[in-house]
Amino acid sequence: MKNFSKIVMSIALLSVGSWAVENITPSQLDENSKNIVSTNDIYDRIYTIYQDGNDADATYKRGQLLKHISGTNYEIVPSYISNQPNYISSYNFGQSSMKFDSNNRLHIAYIDEDEGYPMLTYQRYNPSDTNTNHGWETRDTFLNGLDKDDSELTPNVTDLAMDLNGSNIPLISYIDESNSKLYVRYLSDSGTDSDFSDDVFETLADSDGFLTTTDMDMVIDNNVPYIAYQDDTTKKLSVIKHNGSTWSLVDANISVGDATNITIYKEEDGNLYLSYLDAELSKTVVKKLRRYLPITVVEHRTEVIDISVTGATNITFSLDGDDKDKFVISNDGNLTFATAPNFASPEDNNSDNVYEVTVKVADSDSNIILEKDYNVIVTGVEDAPIINPIANISKNTNFSDFNITIDGIVDLDREDLNISFETNDTSIIRLSKNWDNNVSYADYFGNEFNLTVSSEVNRSGVTEVNLTISDGVATIYREFNITVKDMTPDSFSFTDKTSQARSTVVESNSVTVTGIDDGITISITGGEYRINGGAWTDVNGTIDNGDSVTVRLTSSSSYGTVSTATLTIGDTTESFSVKTGSAPPVVIPPSGGGDGSAPTPVEEPEEESNDIVSGDGKKDETTARFDDNMDVDIDKTEDTTIATMAIEDKKIEVAVHDSGTMEGKI
């Protein structure tokens, strides 16, 4: 009866919606029928074979299956297996198995219980054959009644199962309860004298841990036989498979309680399914057999696998399975761990570092959902310590007590660490540390350490520092450089300039800076600089060895005045000075002739002076107008008035005598 349940189950799973019910009226089955087995052909027509309890004949019937339409009757064609050899219908028909091959030929294997030992019989029926045997093709009917060791089979042979491989060759399995052995054998297809093939599958004994069973079923998938059975000791359902040389366990302890009526079969979705009655649940259970594809990843990494899908245009990914929450999958099928796994602290459902996840791919255009099951196996490695990166350091000469922070030290195995350092040159810098070489987990976890560095006097160059951290097995290294820059350039100078016009921009000569390291600071006061003919600036910057530099400033607005720009490169300062020219002399002629004629005016250069000095010598007062920035002192004596005008450190004296004469002195 279990194989009939299997077929109905298969069709129901393929249908969309509710279960389909097919009615079989009592008139369609002979009274007291038993050992009923059904299967469907490639046209979805159901065929049934059973034992007629009235006459112990085997009867073969066919009925058309109409999905979701109840009340369809089975057509009895014929009422018994017509034109078959008489031993098929004359003996007591026991357990049987039927399968249609890819050519729509029906293969039947059954146990004849009428004799003193069971006759394991095999027939093949071809509906398209119209010969005198009405489609039945003769095969070895008794199989000699012997097992593979040429011993007679006993009446204790049970749980017959048959399936076909990719070449339509039948594979028969059964349990011989007299010796507690499971037999799995191919039948040859050479004609009337078929026999079991001895060189394909080994016989498994109780010691293999698979065979203490009284209920089982078999299916072939991609030429690999899968056997589902109940372990009579544990009362749990398990599945094994054969890879051509050995048996292996696929899944164990599937059921909750005592499992009976076991059926294993393959659906059109490509998956294997189990159907069984669970005694503890008192329910028939259908489960998809998860055949997980193994993927091995190394701990502390999130990458798992990139999944590609062909033949679909509009897909979405989702996850299922016991450990689905431990994974994420992107829109393009990149499966990763949500958090990198730690072998020492597994977080999978069974805490065995085997993470079970099912990837579902839904195609909205075809309404098809594809599934693949994965066992992501996390392997452990010796965890090397971890530390944050240390950046290279650049300092100017003659610095001291600069601290370098060493932090982020972690060892996932929580082991004690040895932390040490060395340098390739001790002539440039001095290093000291604030920890002992051997550090416990409690001392380094969450803490930070310092390397203190100072430069030797007037020393420059690059020192390589190597930091080594080891837990005794795994070691990591951190290398970084400490650069002490040469801040003192070779001697250079700017040529001062004199006799320059007032309020005029004056550039220095260009000098090439040598004898320094690159990136030395440059600054200026009182002017601007430019490097290698670039833009003028008064903002602090940096200069490299071999660069040229020019300075400029604006001269004073006064005569004979010095203006200075001071340029600093590294620790060296150099000045550029500009002096304006002297003021032109002021000639003041007499105020008038002896004959009383007016004085001859003296022209003053307009661009050189705005000063106007005038007087007629005949008045009691002399009036003068000067620039706003002049200081004027007037001193009146008995017959002379002296005006002293001062501009910075320059003075002009004008004396006006009562006699009418005027004189000046600078």
C-alpha positions as CSV (number, residue, x, y, z in Angstrom):
1,M,0.0,0.0,0.0
2,K,2.9,2.3,0.6
3,N,3.8,2.8,-3.0
4,F,0.2,3.9,-3.8
5,S,0.5,6.5,-1.1
6,K,3.7,7.6,-2.7
7,I,2.1,8.2,-6.1
8,V,-0.8,10.2,-4.7
9,M,1.7,12.2,-2.6
10,S,3.8,13.0,-5.7
11,I,0.9,14.2,-7.7
12,A,-0.5,16.3,-4.9
13,L,2.9,18.0,-4.4
14,L,3.1,18.9,-8.1
15,S,-0.4,20.3,-8.1
16,V,-1.2,23.9,-7.3
17,G,-3.9,24.3,-4.6
18,S,-5.5,21.6,-2.6
19,W,-5.2,17.8,-2.6
20,A,-6.8,16.0,-5.5
21,V,-9.1,13.0,-4.6
22,E,-9.6,10.1,-6.9
23,N,-12.5,7.7,-6.1
24,I,-12.1,4.0,-6.4
25,T,-15.4,2.1,-6.0
26,P,-15.5,-1.3,-4.4
27,S,-16.6,-2.8,-7.8
28,Q,-13.3,-1.9,-9.3
29,L,-11.2,-4.0,-6.9
30,D,-11.9,-7.6,-6.3
31,E,-13.0,-8.7,-2.9
32,N,-10.3,-9.1,-0.2
33,S,-7.7,-7.4,-2.4
34,K,-4.3,-6.7,-0.8
35,N,-0.7,-5.8,-1.6
36,I,-1.9,-3.0,-3.8
37,V,0.8,-1.1,-5.6
38,S,0.2,1.8,-8.1
39,T,2.3,3.9,-10.3
40,N,1.8,6.3,-13.2
41,D,3.2,6.2,-16.7
42,I,4.7,9.0,-18.7
43,Y,1.2,10.1,-19.7
44,D,0.1,10.4,-16.1
45,R,-2.1,7.3,-16.3
46,I,-2.3,5.3,-13.1
47,Y,-1.6,1.5,-13.2
48,T,-2.5,-0.7,-10.3
49,I,-1.4,-4.3,-9.4
50,Y,-2.8,-6.2,-6.5
51,Q,-3.6,-9.7,-5.1
52,D,-7.1,-10.9,-5.5
53,G,-7.9,-12.4,-2.1
54,N,-10.5,-14.7,-3.7
55,D,-8.3,-16.7,-6.0
56,A,-4.8,-15.5,-5.0
57,D,-4.3,-14.3,-8.6
58,A,-2.5,-11.1,-9.4
59,T,-4.7,-8.6,-11.2
60,Y,-3.4,-5.7,-13.2
61,K,-5.7,-2.7,-13.9
62,R,-5.3,0.7,-15.5
63,G,-7.1,4.0,-15.0
64,Q,-6.8,7.5,-16.4
65,L,-5.8,10.1,-13.9
66,L,-7.6,13.5,-14.1
67,K,-6.2,16.0,-11.7
68,H,-8.6,17.7,-9.3
69,I,-11.6,15.9,-10.8
70,S,-13.2,13.4,-8.3
71,G,-15.3,10.4,-9.3
72,T,-13.1,9.2,-12.2
73,N,-13.4,5.4,-12.4
74,Y,-10.6,3.0,-13.0
75,E,-10.9,1.0,-16.2
76,I,-10.2,-2.7,-15.6
77,V,-8.0,-3.6,-18.5
78,P,-8.0,-6.6,-18.3
79,S,-9.5,-8.2,-15.3
80,Y,-6.3,-10.1,-14.7
81,I,-3.0,-10.0,-16.4
82,S,-3.9,-11.3,-19.7
83,N,-1.7,-13.7,-21.7
84,Q,0.9,-13.7,-19.0
85,P,2.8,-16.8,-17.9
86,N,0.5,-18.7,-15.6
87,Y,2.8,-18.6,-12.7
88,I,2.1,-14.9,-12.2
89,S,-1.6,-15.4,-11.5
90,S,-1.5,-18.9,-10.0
91,Y,0.7,-18.2,-7.0
92,N,0.1,-16.2,-3.9
93,F,1.1,-12.6,-4.9
94,G,3.0,-10.8,-2.1
95,Q,4.9,-7.5,-2.0
96,S,5.6,-5.9,-5.3
97,S,7.0,-2.8,-6.9
98,M,6.2,-1.2,-10.3
99,K,8.0,1.5,-12.3
100,F,7.6,2.9,-15.8
101,D,10.8,3.6,-17.7
102,S,11.5,6.4,-20.1
103,N,10.1,4.3,-23.0
104,N,6.8,3.8,-21.1
105,R,7.5,0.2,-20.4
106,L,6.3,-1.2,-17.1
107,H,8.7,-3.1,-14.9
108,I,7.2,-5.3,-12.1
109,A,9.1,-7.1,-9.4
110,Y,7.2,-9.1,-6.8
111,I,7.5,-11.8,-4.2
112,D,5.5,-15.0,-4.7
113,E,4.7,-16.3,-1.2
114,D,3.0,-19.6,-2.3
115,E,6.1,-21.7,-2.4
116,G,8.2,-22.9,0.6
117,Y,10.5,-20.0,-0.2
118,P,9.7,-16.7,-1.8
119,M,10.0,-16.5,-5.5
120,L,11.4,-13.2,-6.4
121,T,10.0,-12.5,-9.8
122,Y,10.5,-9.8,-12.4
123,Q,8.4,-9.0,-15.6
124,R,8.4,-6.2,-18.0
125,Y,5.3,-5.0,-19.9
126,N,5.3,-3.0,-23.1
127,P,1.9,-1.4,-23.8
128,S,2.9,-0.8,-27.5
129,D,3.7,-4.5,-28.0
130,T,0.9,-6.3,-29.8
131,N,2.5,-9.8,-30.0
132,T,0.9,-12.9,-28.7
133,N,1.9,-12.1,-25.2
134,H,-0.2,-8.9,-25.3
135,G,2.7,-6.7,-24.4
136,W,4.4,-8.8,-21.8
137,E,8.1,-9.3,-22.5
138,T,9.4,-12.6,-20.9
139,R,12.0,-12.2,-18.3
140,D,13.5,-14.5,-15.7
141,T,10.4,-15.1,-13.6
142,F,11.9,-16.9,-10.6
143,L,15.4,-15.4,-10.4
144,N,16.3,-18.9,-9.4
145,G,14.9,-18.2,-6.0
146,L,18.5,-17.6,-4.8
147,D,20.4,-14.8,-3.2
148,K,23.7,-13.5,-4.6
149,D,25.5,-16.2,-2.7
150,D,23.4,-18.9,-4.4
151,S,21.6,-19.6,-1.2
152,E,17.9,-20.2,-1.3
153,L,15.9,-17.2,-0.2
154,T,13.8,-17.7,2.8
155,P,10.1,-16.6,3.5
156,N,11.6,-13.9,5.6
157,V,12.4,-11.7,2.6
158,T,10.5,-8.4,3.1
159,D,10.3,-4.8,2.0
160,L,10.9,-5.2,-1.7
161,A,11.7,-2.0,-3.5
162,M,12.6,-1.4,-7.1
163,D,13.7,1.6,-9.1
164,L,15.3,2.2,-12.6
165,N,18.6,3.8,-13.3
166,G,19.3,6.2,-16.2
167,S,19.6,3.2,-18.6
168,N,16.2,1.8,-17.5
169,I,18.0,-1.1,-15.7
170,P,16.0,-2.1,-12.6
171,L,17.7,-2.0,-9.2
172,I,16.0,-4.2,-6.6
173,S,16.4,-4.0,-2.9
174,Y,15.0,-6.1,-0.1
175,I,15.6,-7.2,3.5
176,D,16.4,-10.8,4.3
177,E,15.2,-11.1,7.9
178,S,16.9,-14.5,8.4
179,N,20.3,-12.9,8.3
180,S,19.5,-9.2,8.9
181,K,21.0,-8.2,5.6
182,L,19.9,-5.6,3.1
183,Y,20.4,-6.6,-0.5
184,V,20.7,-4.1,-3.3
185,R,21.2,-5.5,-6.8
186,Y,20.9,-4.5,-10.4
187,L,19.1,-6.9,-12.8
188,S,20.7,-7.5,-16.1
189,D,18.8,-6.8,-19.3
190,S,20.1,-9.6,-21.4
191,G,16.9,-11.5,-21.9
192,T,15.2,-14.5,-20.3
193,D,18.1,-15.5,-18.1
194,S,18.4,-12.4,-15.9
195,D,20.4,-12.6,-12.7
196,F,21.5,-10.3,-10.0
197,S,24.7,-8.4,-10.7
198,D,27.3,-9.3,-8.0
199,D,29.9,-6.6,-8.8
200,V,27.9,-3.4,-8.2
201,F,26.7,-3.2,-4.6
202,E,28.1,-4.8,-1.5
203,T,25.8,-6.5,1.0
204,L,25.6,-4.5,4.2
205,A,25.4,-6.2,7.6
206,D,24.2,-5.1,11.0
207,S,27.7,-4.1,12.0
208,D,27.5,-1.3,9.5
209,G,24.8,0.4,11.6
210,F,22.3,0.7,8.8
211,L,20.4,-2.5,8.7
212,T,18.5,-3.1,11.9
213,T,15.3,-2.3,10.0
214,T,11.9,-3.8,9.1
215,D,10.7,-1.0,6.9
216,M,12.4,0.8,4.1
217,D,12.1,2.2,0.5
218,M,14.5,3.0,-2.3
219,V,14.8,5.6,-5.1
220,I,17.5,6.2,-7.7
221,D,18.6,9.7,-8.4
222,N,21.3,10.4,-11.0
223,N,22.2,6.7,-10.8
224,V,22.8,7.0,-7.1
225,P,20.5,4.8,-4.9
226,Y,19.0,6.4,-1.8
227,I,17.5,4.1,0.8
228,A,15.1,5.4,3.6
229,Y,14.7,3.1,6.5
230,Q,13.6,3.0,10.1
231,D,16.3,2.0,12.6
232,D,14.6,-0.5,14.8
233,T,16.9,0.3,17.7
234,T,16.4,4.1,17.8
235,K,13.0,4.1,16.1
236,K,14.1,7.0,13.9
237,L,14.1,7.4,10.2
238,S,17.4,7.7,8.4
239,V,18.6,7.9,4.8
240,I,21.7,6.3,3.2
241,K,23.1,6.5,-0.3
242,H,25.7,4.5,-2.3
243,N,28.4,6.2,-4.3
244,G,29.4,3.1,-6.3
245,S,31.8,1.7,-3.7
246,T,30.6,2.5,-0.2
247,W,27.4,3.5,1.6
248,S,27.2,6.8,3.5
249,L,24.7,8.4,5.8
250,V,22.8,11.3,4.2
251,D,20.5,12.2,7.1
252,A,19.7,10.6,10.4
253,N,17.1,10.8,13.1
254,I,14.6,12.5,10.8
255,S,11.4,11.3,12.5
256,V,10.1,12.1,16.0
257,G,8.7,8.6,16.8
258,D,8.4,5.2,15.3
259,A,8.2,5.6,11.5
260,T,6.3,3.2,9.2
261,N,5.0,3.2,5.7
262,I,8.2,4.8,4.5
263,T,8.4,6.1,1.0
264,I,11.2,8.0,-0.6
265,Y,10.7,9.5,-4.1
266,K,11.9,12.2,-6.4
267,E,9.7,15.1,-7.5
268,E,9.9,17.1,-10.7
269,D,11.5,19.9,-8.8
270,G,14.6,17.7,-8.5
271,N,14.4,17.1,-4.8
272,L,13.9,13.9,-2.9
273,Y,11.0,13.6,-0.5
274,L,10.1,11.3,2.3
275,S,6.6,10.2,3.3
276,Y,6.0,8.3,6.5
277,L,3.7,7.7,9.3
278,D,5.0,9.1,12.6
279,A,3.6,7.0,15.4
280,E,4.3,9.7,18.1
281,L,2.6,12.4,16.0
282,S,-0.1,10.1,14.7
283,K,0.3,11.9,11.4
284,T,1.6,11.2,8.0
285,V,4.6,13.5,7.5
286,V,6.1,14.6,4.2
287,K,9.6,16.1,4.2
288,K,12.0,17.3,1.6
289,L,15.3,15.4,2.0
290,R,17.9,18.1,2.3
291,R,21.0,17.0,0.4
292,Y,23.3,19.8,1.4
293,L,26.1,20.9,-0.9
294,P,29.2,21.2,1.2
295,I,31.1,24.6,1.2
296,T,34.2,25.0,3.4
297,V,35.1,28.4,4.6
298,V,37.8,29.6,7.0
299,E,36.7,31.2,10.3
300,H,36.8,35.0,10.7
301,R,35.8,35.5,7.1
302,T,32.3,36.4,5.8
303,E,32.6,35.3,2.1
304,V,30.7,32.1,1.3
305,I,29.7,31.7,-2.3
306,D,28.4,33.6,-5.3
307,I,25.3,31.9,-6.7
308,S,24.5,32.3,-10.4
309,V,21.1,31.5,-12.0
310,T,20.6,30.9,-15.7
311,G,17.4,30.7,-17.7
312,A,15.6,33.2,-15.4
313,T,15.0,36.9,-16.1
314,N,13.4,38.4,-13.0
315,I,14.7,36.7,-9.9
316,T,14.7,37.4,-6.2
317,F,16.8,35.5,-3.5
318,S,15.7,34.5,-0.1
319,L,17.0,32.2,2.7
320,D,15.6,29.3,4.7
321,G,17.0,26.6,6.9
322,D,18.0,26.1,10.5
323,D,20.8,28.7,10.3
324,K,19.3,31.2,7.8
325,D,19.6,34.1,10.3
326,K,23.4,33.7,10.3
327,F,23.6,34.7,6.6
328,V,22.7,37.5,4.2
329,I,22.3,37.3,0.4
330,S,22.5,40.2,-2.0
331,N,20.3,40.9,-4.9
332,D,22.9,39.4,-7.2
333,G,23.3,36.2,-5.3
334,N,26.3,36.8,-3.1
335,L,25.9,34.7,0.0
336,T,27.9,35.8,3.0
337,F,27.9,35.4,6.8
338,A,26.1,38.3,8.6
339,T,28.9,38.1,11.1
340,A,32.2,36.4,10.5
341,P,32.1,33.0,12.3
342,N,34.5,31.9,15.1
343,F,35.4,28.3,15.1
344,A,36.0,28.3,18.8
345,S,32.5,29.7,19.4
346,P,30.1,28.1,16.8
347,E,26.7,29.8,16.5
348,D,25.0,27.3,14.2
349,N,21.9,25.4,15.3
350,N,23.8,22.3,16.3
351,S,26.9,24.1,17.5
352,D,29.1,21.9,15.3
353,N,30.4,24.6,12.9
354,V,28.2,23.2,10.1
355,Y,25.8,26.0,9.2
356,E,22.7,24.8,7.3
357,V,21.1,27.3,4.9
358,T,18.7,26.9,1.9
359,V,18.9,29.4,-0.9
360,K,15.6,30.0,-2.6
361,V,15.5,31.7,-6.1
362,A,12.0,32.9,-7.2
363,D,11.5,33.8,-10.8
364,S,8.4,36.1,-11.0
365,D,8.1,35.6,-14.8
366,S,7.7,31.8,-14.6
367,N,6.4,31.5,-11.0
368,I,9.1,28.9,-10.3
369,I,10.9,28.6,-7.1
370,L,14.3,26.9,-7.1
371,E,16.0,25.8,-3.9
372,K,19.5,24.6,-3.0
373,D,20.7,23.5,0.4
374,Y,24.1,24.2,1.6
375,N,26.3,23.0,4.5
376,V,28.7,25.8,5.2
377,I,31.5,24.1,7.1
378,V,33.6,26.5,9.1
379,T,37.2,25.3,9.6
380,G,39.4,26.6,12.4
381,V,42.8,28.2,12.0
382,E,45.3,29.3,14.6
383,D,44.1,32.9,15.2
384,A,46.9,35.3,14.8
385,P,46.9,38.4,17.0
386,I,45.3,41.6,15.6
387,I,46.6,45.2,16.0
388,N,45.6,48.5,14.5
389,P,47.8,49.9,11.8
390,I,50.7,52.2,12.7
391,A,51.2,55.2,10.5
392,N,54.6,56.4,9.4
393,I,55.9,59.4,11.3
394,S,57.8,62.5,10.2
395,K,59.4,64.9,12.6
396,N,61.9,67.8,12.4
397,T,65.3,67.5,13.9
398,N,66.0,67.8,17.6
399,F,62.5,66.7,18.9
400,S,62.0,64.8,22.1
401,D,59.4,62.6,23.9
402,F,57.0,62.0,21.1
403,N,54.6,59.2,21.9
404,I,53.5,56.6,19.3
405,T,50.2,54.8,20.4
406,I,50.1,51.0,20.0
407,D,46.4,50.0,20.3
408,G,43.7,47.6,19.1
409,I,45.6,44.5,20.2
410,V,43.3,41.4,20.1
411,D,43.9,37.7,20.2
412,L,40.7,35.8,19.5
413,D,42.0,32.8,21.4
414,R,42.7,35.0,24.4
415,E,46.3,33.9,24.7
416,D,49.1,35.7,26.3
417,L,51.3,37.7,23.9
418,N,54.9,38.6,23.4
419,I,55.2,42.2,22.1
420,S,58.7,43.5,21.1
421,F,60.3,45.9,18.7
422,E,63.6,46.6,17.0
423,T,65.0,49.3,14.7
424,N,67.5,49.2,11.9
425,D,69.4,52.3,13.0
426,T,70.0,53.6,16.6
427,S,72.1,56.6,15.6
428,I,69.1,58.8,14.6
429,I,66.4,58.2,17.3
430,R,66.0,56.7,20.8
431,L,63.0,54.5,21.5
432,S,61.5,53.3,24.8
433,K,58.4,51.3,25.7
434,N,56.0,51.3,28.6
435,W,55.3,47.5,28.7
436,D,57.0,44.3,29.4
437,N,57.6,41.9,26.5
438,N,55.3,39.2,27.9
439,V,51.8,40.6,28.3
440,S,48.7,38.7,29.6
441,Y,45.3,38.9,27.9
442,A,43.9,41.0,30.8
443,D,46.7,43.5,30.4
444,Y,46.5,44.1,26.6
445,F,42.8,43.6,25.8
446,G,41.1,47.0,25.5
447,N,44.3,48.8,26.5
448,E,46.9,50.7,24.6
449,F,50.7,51.0,24.9
450,N,53.2,53.8,24.0
451,L,56.5,53.9,22.2
452,T,58.3,57.1,23.2
453,V,60.8,58.5,20.6
454,S,63.4,61.3,20.7
455,S,65.9,62.3,18.1
456,E,69.6,62.5,18.6
457,V,71.0,66.0,18.4
458,N,71.3,67.4,14.9
459,R,70.7,63.9,13.4
460,S,68.4,63.3,10.5
461,G,67.4,60.4,8.4
462,V,64.9,57.5,8.2
463,T,64.6,54.7,10.8
464,E,62.6,51.5,10.3
465,V,60.8,50.2,13.3
466,N,59.6,46.5,13.4
467,L,56.9,45.6,16.0
468,T,56.5,41.8,16.6
469,I,53.4,40.3,18.3
470,S,53.2,36.5,18.9
471,D,50.9,34.2,20.8
472,G,53.5,31.4,20.6
473,V,52.1,29.9,17.4
474,A,51.0,32.7,15.1
475,T,53.0,35.9,14.7
476,I,52.2,39.2,13.1
477,Y,54.5,42.1,12.2
478,R,53.9,45.8,11.9
479,E,56.6,47.9,10.2
480,F,56.6,51.7,10.1
481,N,59.2,54.4,9.5
482,I,60.2,57.4,11.6
483,T,61.7,60.2,9.5
484,V,63.7,62.9,11.1
485,K,64.0,65.8,8.7
486,D,67.2,67.8,8.1
487,M,66.0,71.4,8.7
488,T,69.2,73.3,8.0
489,P,69.7,74.3,4.4
490,D,73.1,75.1,2.9
491,S,74.1,78.7,3.1
492,F,72.1,81.0,0.8
493,S,71.6,84.8,0.7
494,F,69.6,87.5,-1.1
495,T,71.3,90.6,-2.5
496,D,70.0,93.8,-0.9
497,K,68.9,96.6,-3.2
498,T,69.4,100.4,-2.7
499,S,68.3,103.6,-4.4
500,Q,64.9,102.1,-5.2
501,A,61.9,104.2,-6.1
502,R,59.4,104.7,-3.3
503,S,56.2,102.5,-3.0
504,T,57.5,100.1,-5.6
505,V,57.4,96.2,-5.7
506,V,61.0,95.0,-5.7
507,E,62.0,91.3,-6.4
508,S,65.1,89.6,-5.0
509,N,67.5,87.4,-6.8
510,S,66.4,83.7,-7.0
511,V,68.3,81.2,-4.8
512,T,68.4,77.4,-5.0
513,V,67.8,75.7,-1.6
514,T,70.0,72.7,-1.0
515,G,71.1,70.6,2.0
516,I,67.6,69.9,3.4
517,D,65.1,67.1,3.3
518,D,61.9,67.5,1.3
519,G,58.9,69.0,2.9
520,I,60.7,71.5,5.1
521,T,58.6,74.5,6.4
522,I,59.0,77.9,4.8
523,S,57.6,81.2,6.0
524,I,58.0,84.9,5.5
525,T,57.4,88.3,7.2
526,G,57.4,91.7,5.6
527,G,57.0,90.4,2.0
528,E,56.0,87.4,-0.2
529,Y,57.9,84.4,-1.7
530,R,57.4,82.1,-4.5
531,I,58.9,78.6,-5.3
532,N,60.1,77.5,-8.7
533,G,58.4,80.5,-10.4
534,G,55.0,79.8,-8.9
535,A,52.5,82.0,-7.4
536,W,53.5,84.6,-4.8
537,T,52.3,84.0,-1.3
538,D,52.9,85.0,2.3
539,V,51.3,81.9,3.7
540,N,53.4,79.2,5.5
541,G,54.3,76.3,3.2
542,T,56.9,73.6,2.6
543,I,59.9,73.5,0.3
544,D,61.9,70.6,-1.1
545,N,65.6,70.1,-1.6
546,G,66.6,71.7,-4.9
547,D,63.7,74.1,-5.2
548,S,64.4,77.8,-6.1
549,V,62.9,80.6,-4.1
550,T,62.4,84.3,-4.8
551,V,61.3,87.1,-2.4
552,R,59.6,90.4,-3.0
553,L,58.5,93.4,-1.0
554,T,57.1,96.9,-1.5
555,S,59.6,99.7,-0.9
556,S,59.0,102.5,1.5
557,S,57.0,105.5,0.5
558,S,59.7,107.7,2.0
559,Y,63.1,108.7,0.7
560,G,66.2,107.0,2.0
561,T,64.2,104.4,3.9
562,V,65.0,100.6,4.3
563,S,62.3,97.9,4.1
564,T,63.1,94.3,5.0
565,A,61.5,90.9,4.2
566,T,62.6,88.0,6.4
567,L,62.4,84.4,5.0
568,T,62.7,81.3,7.2
569,I,63.5,77.9,5.8
570,G,63.6,75.1,8.4
571,D,65.7,76.6,11.2
572,T,67.5,79.1,9.0
573,T,66.5,82.8,8.5
574,E,67.7,85.1,5.7
575,S,66.6,88.7,4.9
576,F,66.1,90.8,1.8
577,S,66.3,94.6,2.2
578,V,65.3,97.4,-0.1
579,K,66.3,101.1,0.5
580,T,64.6,104.0,-1.3
581,G,66.6,106.8,-2.9
582,S,67.4,110.1,-1.1
583,A,65.1,113.1,-1.6
584,P,66.3,115.7,-4.2
585,P,67.9,118.9,-2.8
586,V,65.6,122.0,-2.2
587,V,67.0,125.3,-3.6
588,I,65.5,128.5,-2.2
589,P,66.5,131.7,-4.0
590,P,66.3,135.1,-2.5
591,S,62.9,136.5,-1.9
592,G,63.5,139.7,-4.0
593,G,66.1,141.9,-5.8
594,G,67.7,144.9,-4.3
595,D,65.7,147.0,-6.6
596,G,62.5,145.7,-5.0
597,S,61.5,143.5,-8.0
598,A,59.6,140.2,-7.3
599,P,61.6,137.1,-6.7
600,T,62.1,134.6,-9.4
601,P,60.0,131.5,-8.6
602,V,61.7,128.1,-8.2
603,E,60.0,125.1,-9.7
604,E,59.7,122.1,-7.5
605,P,59.4,118.6,-9.1
606,E,55.8,117.7,-8.7
607,E,56.5,114.0,-8.4
608,E,59.2,114.4,-5.8
609,S,57.6,116.9,-3.3
610,N,54.4,118.5,-2.3
611,D,56.2,121.0,-0.1
612,I,55.7,124.7,-0.8
613,V,57.8,127.1,1.0
614,S,57.3,130.9,0.3
615,G,57.8,134.3,1.8
616,D,58.4,137.9,0.8
617,G,60.7,139.0,3.7
618,K,58.8,142.2,4.2
619,K,56.1,140.9,6.5
620,D,56.2,140.3,10.1
621,E,55.0,136.7,9.5
622,T,56.1,134.0,7.2
623,T,53.5,131.3,6.2
624,A,54.5,127.8,5.2
625,R,52.4,124.7,4.1
626,F,53.8,121.2,4.5
627,D,52.8,117.5,4.1
628,D,50.7,116.1,6.9
629,N,53.4,113.7,8.0
630,M,55.9,116.5,8.8
631,D,56.8,117.7,12.3
632,V,57.4,121.5,12.2
633,D,59.2,123.5,14.9
634,I,59.3,127.4,14.5
635,D,61.8,129.4,16.5
636,K,61.7,133.3,16.4
637,T,64.7,135.3,17.2
638,E,65.2,139.0,17.1
639,D,65.7,139.3,13.4
640,T,65.3,135.7,12.2
641,T,62.5,133.1,12.1
642,I,63.7,129.4,11.8
643,A,61.3,126.6,10.8
644,T,62.6,123.1,11.4
645,M,60.7,120.3,9.5
646,A,61.4,116.7,10.4
647,I,60.4,113.6,8.4
648,E,61.5,110.5,10.2
649,D,65.3,111.1,10.7
650,K,65.6,113.7,8.0
651,K,65.4,117.4,8.8
652,I,65.0,120.6,6.8
653,E,65.7,124.0,8.3
654,V,64.4,127.2,6.7
655,A,65.6,130.6,8.1
656,V,63.8,133.8,7.2
657,H,65.7,137.0,8.1
658,D,64.1,140.3,8.7
659,S,66.4,141.7,6.0
660,G,64.2,139.9,3.5
661,T,66.5,137.0,2.7
662,M,65.7,133.2,3.2
663,E,68.0,130.3,3.4
664,G,67.4,126.5,3.8
665,K,69.5,123.5,5.0
666,I,68.8,119.8,4.8
